[in-house]
């Protein structure tokens, strides 16, 4: 996901599903590779003074998106379970 301009991966997305005492635990994780080239990386490089803010905002967007995805998965999975 998030390939570099040369086609090699710039990020790693991981979804881990583990059994739990009741149901399962789903963990979603994102990692940006140190040399990953992306639009966000380019924006930060072009504006070093604002790089911290750019990265913070993107991190928040990614975190919010992951939480939203997991909440939807939970809602759908729980609505399809038999009693």
C-alpha positions in Angstrom: 0.0 0.0 0.0 1.3 3.5 -0.7 3.9 2.5 -3.3 6.9 4.7 -3.9 7.3 6.3 -7.2 9.6 3.4 -8.3 6.9 0.9 -7.4 8.4 -0.4 -4.1 6.3 -0.4 -0.9 6.4 2.9 1.1 4.1 1.6 3.9 3.1 -1.5 5.8 -0.5 -2.1 6.8 -1.1 -5.0 9.1 -4.4 -6.5 10.4 -4.0 -9.0 13.2 -6.9 -11.2 14.3 -6.6 -13.1 17.6 -9.0 -15.2 19.6 -10.1 -13.6 22.8 -12.1 -14.8 25.8 -15.2 -13.6 24.0 -15.0 -13.3 20.3 -11.8 -12.0 18.8 -9.4 -9.0 19.0 -8.6 -7.2 15.8 -5.6 -4.9 15.7 -4.8 -2.7 12.8 -1.4 -1.1 12.4 0.2 1.3 9.9 4.0 1.9 9.5 5.5 4.4 7.1 8.9 3.1 5.9 11.8 5.5 6.7 12.6 6.0 3.0 9.0 5.8 1.8 8.2 8.5 -0.8 4.7 9.8 -0.6 2.8 13.0 -1.2 2.8 13.7 2.5 6.6 13.1 2.7 7.0 15.5 -0.2 4.8 18.2 1.5 6.9 17.8 4.7 10.2 18.1 2.7 8.9 21.2 0.9 7.8 22.9 4.1 10.3 21.9 6.9 8.8 24.5 9.2 5.4 22.9 9.0 6.5 19.3 8.7 5.6 18.4 12.3 2.0 19.7 11.7 1.7 17.9 8.3 2.8 14.6 9.9 0.6 15.1 13.0 -2.4 15.7 10.8 -1.8 12.7 8.6 -1.2 10.5 11.7 -4.5 11.7 13.1 -6.3 11.0 9.8 -4.8 7.4 9.6 -5.7 6.7 13.3 -9.3 8.0 12.8 -9.7 5.9 9.7 -8.4 2.8 11.4 -10.8 3.3 14.4 -13.7 3.9 12.0 -12.9 0.7 10.0 -12.6 -1.4 13.2 -15.9 0.0 14.6 -17.7 -0.8 11.3 -16.2 -4.3 11.3 -17.4 -4.8 14.9 -20.9 -3.6 14.2 -21.3 -5.7 11.0 -19.8 -8.8 12.6 -21.9 -8.5 15.8 -25.1 -8.0 13.8 -24.6 -11.2 11.8 -23.9 -13.5 14.8 -26.6 -15.9 15.8 -27.9 -15.6 19.4 
